[in-house]
């Protein structure tokens, strides 16, 4: 009996030891439930999901009468169950027809995304798809097609309806046990078929004037303008970080980026969103402070946070609502809203809130390396710099030395935190990743992103040339590849 009592006492003692930090475990428990759902080899039945929903309701009612010391254990169990249910509900909500056999024939659809395949071919994602002899109830909502051969008859752009003869097949599953599951990713992207065409693509109708596609057209226009004004791969890199359009990035440059552990610079993620909103926040606060009497009458910090939040939302739309950008926007929004509510902006609690929001809205991001690396790096950075601040380790250092140490420490901490995830997902570790990031990230923060903001502001007046030139100098300084960097060679 004494052994049983001790066994019950152990989890209660653990909970007592985490007093004041219990909220930080909420996204962990919720993610555990979502992970259990995705770990199933078979789709859980609706009966099981309904049973779990009823049990969750009963558990929530029990919390009213539960002793405070035991309540956290019930909340943890409830969070795990809700995570499982959330993943199941999301799976049902995004359900669309999936091709079940290989298809060859006419394909017609509207362009909604343009990027590049692994073979460096231009690739189109189409919606409003029409296939020969397919009823609408069996036609995939979206298909993705790589363009091979001569494609000089039409220039793809968002909203343009195209016709072609293509090979299509169902999205493939993992190539090895535990490997990347493209089939799962395609399901949540509502992608019902993938394939290629070697015949010329033809225009089937004029560009769709739907206002829902204006952001896509704006992205394409800005991307084309950047690549026309900046030479070669530099323009392609600028288009990638500002609009999310990676169609101009060659496989050679992408491989150099991966080898230097700088491929995260291509994805509009936490780094870009943080740099952009941070630059807007400090610029707005400085400009408002220059207005006589404003600092005494107006809440400058809150006004700057509101402006930075609006800039982040615009950047999110400009990127095409990319998953990585959505994740970054949620994280930044939590911090800026904390500023608006007079709360601490950068804390582990803010990281936990951002993770919980993302897992509730999109539980499918849990197995993705981007989600895992983002929160591994963010959690480690917040924890380490909170420790540095509490111990006053850099208080007496000169400002220039503190800045250098901060860059080196942040790159080292982020690299160490994400290395296991990168090794598990990509089977590679960049030997010189720390050195490359220490060199590249400051250039991004001090030169590229501020110049990008100025370029966007000056574009309506046609005066963006100098800002783009400064951006080009920043990109040239990365030394990533012979094409991207005219000033040096890649390792």
FENUR-V897718 format. One record per pair of residues at least 24 apart in sequence whose ideal C-beta (glycine too) atoms are under 6 Angstrom apart, sorted by sequence separation. I is the first residue (numbers start at 1). J is the second residue. D is the distance in Angstrom with one decimal. If there is no record, write none. Layout:
I | J | D
I | J | D
This chain:
219 | 243 | 4.4
244 | 268 | 5.2
330 | 354 | 5.2
56 | 81 | 4.9
121 | 146 | 4.4
122 | 147 | 4.7
168 | 193 | 4.3
106 | 132 | 5.1
121 | 147 | 5.9
169 | 195 | 5.9
240 | 266 | 5.1
411 | 437 | 4.3
448 | 474 | 4.0
105 | 132 | 4.6
121 | 148 | 5.6
168 | 195 | 3.8
280 | 307 | 6.0
281 | 308 | 4.0
309 | 336 | 4.7
330 | 357 | 5.4
351 | 378 | 5.5
411 | 438 | 4.9
447 | 474 | 4.0
167 | 195 | 4.6
280 | 308 | 4.5
308 | 336 | 5.8
330 | 358 | 5.5
351 | 379 | 5.6
52 | 81 | 5.4
117 | 146 | 4.4
166 | 195 | 5.2
167 | 196 | 5.8
381 | 410 | 6.0
384 | 413 | 5.0
408 | 438 | 5.7
166 | 197 | 4.0
241 | 272 | 5.9
277 | 308 | 4.2
280 | 311 | 4.3
305 | 336 | 4.6
327 | 358 | 5.8
351 | 382 | 5.9
407 | 438 | 6.0
443 | 474 | 5.0
53 | 85 | 6.0
124 | 156 | 5.7
381 | 413 | 5.6
52 | 85 | 5.7
164 | 197 | 4.7
380 | 413 | 5.1
165 | 199 | 4.8
305 | 339 | 4.1
348 | 382 | 5.6
443 | 477 | 5.2
277 | 312 | 4.7
305 | 340 | 5.4
407 | 442 | 5.5
164 | 201 | 4.6
377 | 414 | 4.1
380 | 417 | 3.7
302 | 340 | 5.3
440 | 478 | 5.3
49 | 88 | 4.9
162 | 201 | 5.3
163 | 202 | 5.1
273 | 312 | 6.0
276 | 315 | 5.6
377 | 417 | 5.1
97 | 138 | 5.3
99 | 140 | 5.8
163 | 204 | 4.0
376 | 417 | 4.5
377 | 418 | 5.3
114 | 156 | 5.7
162 | 204 | 5.7
376 | 418 | 5.4
97 | 140 | 5.4
161 | 204 | 4.5
161 | 205 | 3.8
96 | 141 | 4.1
111 | 156 | 5.3
373 | 418 | 4.4
376 | 421 | 5.8
324 | 370 | 5.2
29 | 76 | 4.7
33 | 80 | 4.0
37 | 84 | 4.9
111 | 158 | 5.5
144 | 191 | 5.9
153 | 200 | 4.9
154 | 201 | 5.7
160 | 207 | 5.1
327 | 374 | 6.0
32 | 80 | 5.3
36 | 84 | 5.6
142 | 190 | 5.2
148 | 196 | 5.8
159 | 207 | 4.4
373 | 421 | 4.9
30 | 79 | 4.7
34 | 83 | 4.3
111 | 160 | 5.1
141 | 190 | 4.7
142 | 191 | 5.0
149 | 198 | 4.5
153 | 202 | 5.9
154 | 203 | 4.9
159 | 208 | 4.1
372 | 421 | 4.8
22 | 72 | 5.4
29 | 79 | 3.7
33 | 83 | 2.5
37 | 87 | 3.8
143 | 193 | 4.5
144 | 194 | 4.8
145 | 195 | 5.5
146 | 196 | 4.3
148 | 198 | 4.9
151 | 201 | 5.7
29 | 80 | 5.0
33 | 84 | 4.0
37 | 88 | 5.9
110 | 161 | 5.0
268 | 319 | 4.5
140 | 192 | 2.3
145 | 197 | 5.8
369 | 421 | 5.9
26 | 79 | 5.7
30 | 83 | 4.1
34 | 87 | 4.4
140 | 193 | 4.9
159 | 213 | 4.3
268 | 322 | 6.0
108 | 163 | 4.6
158 | 213 | 5.5
269 | 324 | 4.3
273 | 328 | 3.7
277 | 332 | 5.1
369 | 425 | 4.1
12 | 69 | 5.9
15 | 72 | 4.8
107 | 164 | 5.5
267 | 324 | 4.8
268 | 325 | 4.5
158 | 216 | 3.3
270 | 328 | 4.4
106 | 165 | 5.7
107 | 166 | 4.6
158 | 217 | 5.5
269 | 328 | 5.0
273 | 332 | 5.2
158 | 220 | 5.5
104 | 167 | 5.2
157 | 220 | 5.3
103 | 168 | 4.3
102 | 169 | 4.9
99 | 168 | 5.9
99 | 170 | 4.9
98 | 170 | 6.0
243 | 318 | 5.8
244 | 319 | 3.9
244 | 320 | 5.1
244 | 322 | 5.1
99 | 192 | 5.6
94 | 188 | 5.4
96 | 190 | 4.6
98 | 192 | 4.6
99 | 193 | 4.0
97 | 192 | 5.5
94 | 190 | 5.9
96 | 192 | 5.8
108 | 204 | 5.4
110 | 208 | 5.9
219 | 318 | 5.9
219 | 320 | 5.9
215 | 317 | 4.9
270 | 374 | 5.5
115 | 246 | 5.6
116 | 247 | 5.2
120 | 251 | 4.4
115 | 247 | 5.4
114 | 247 | 5.2
261 | 430 | 3.2
275 | 445 | 5.2
279 | 449 | 5.7
279 | 450 | 5.4
261 | 433 | 3.0
276 | 449 | 5.7
262 | 436 | 5.4
275 | 449 | 4.2
279 | 453 | 5.8
261 | 436 | 5.7
188 | 364 | 4.4
260 | 436 | 4.2
262 | 440 | 5.7
242 | 452 | 5.8
257 | 480 | 5.9
256 | 480 | 4.9
256 | 481 | 4.1
253 | 481 | 4.9
253 | 484 | 5.4
238 | 471 | 5.7
256 | 490 | 4.7
230 | 468 | 6.0
234 | 472 | 5.2
237 | 475 | 5.2
229 | 468 | 5.4
234 | 475 | 4.7
230 | 472 | 5.1
233 | 483 | 4.3
232 | 483 | 6.0
233 | 484 | 4.3
90 | 363 | 5.5
87 | 363 | 4.2
86 | 363 | 5.0
24 | 348 | 5.6
27 | 352 | 5.2
24 | 352 | 4.9
27 | 355 | 4.0
31 | 359 | 5.6
27 | 356 | 4.3
30 | 359 | 5.3
34 | 363 | 4.0
38 | 367 | 5.7
35 | 366 | 5.8
34 | 366 | 5.0
31 | 366 | 5.4
